[in-house]
Amino acid sequence: MTPDRLFQLASTAVGPCWLLLLIAPRWRWTQWIVTFVWPLLIALVYVWLLLGHKPPPGSGFSALGQVQALFSSPYALVAGWIHYLAFDLFIGAWEARDGLRLGISRWLLLPCQLLTFLFGPAGLALYLLLKLVLRHEAGAEAYREGTE
């Protein structure tokens, strides 16, 4: 299978997982699909890419030039892309579980998850800031109730 085809398949396959998180986070199959089924399948492809394709000469992780050399291989580049897709989805699933557990409105979670889908760490940062603000507001409200 070509790197272009693998890229297209992985990018397309993650879409339904994100839709489940965004529109049906409470459905009992959502978390199972997005935290077990899809990650297992994509992990197998990832391992196959790593073990089945020799890295280019001079590639590695110790210097930026080595990483650049590594990603000069289309298969390594697709493996890197799959790595991003898997971890962004993992974070999005955690945001959904954590938000449901804390009773955070789906409307407040939605922008965090969309940003996580598009820009990974930026969405995680927004979610963590949202939790911080809500925790602060809850603490202030509890304080006000205790002084009345």
CORCOR-V737899 format. One record per pair of residues at least 12 apart in sequence whose ideal C-beta (glycine too) atoms are under 7 Angstrom apart, sorted by the first residue. I is the first residue (numbers start at 1). J is the second residue. Records with the same first field share a line. If there is no record, write none. Layout:
BEGIN
I=J / J
END
This chain:
BEGIN
3=74 / 75 / 77 / 78
6=45 / 78
7=78 / 81
10=42 / 81 / 82 / 85
13=38
14=85 / 89
17=33 / 34 / 38 / 89
18=89 / 92 / 117
20=33 / 34
21=34 / 92 / 93 / 96 / 113
22=110 / 113
25=96 / 100
26=100
31=93 / 97
34=89 / 93
35=93
38=89
39=86 / 90
42=82 / 85 / 86
43=86
45=82
46=79 / 82 / 83
49=75 / 78 / 79
50=79
53=73 / 75
55=70 / 73 / 76
56=69 / 70 / 72 / 73
84=120
88=116 / 117 / 120
91=116 / 124
92=113 / 116 / 117
95=109 / 112 / 113 / 116 / 127
96=109 / 113
104=134
108=130
111=126
112=126 / 127 / 130
END
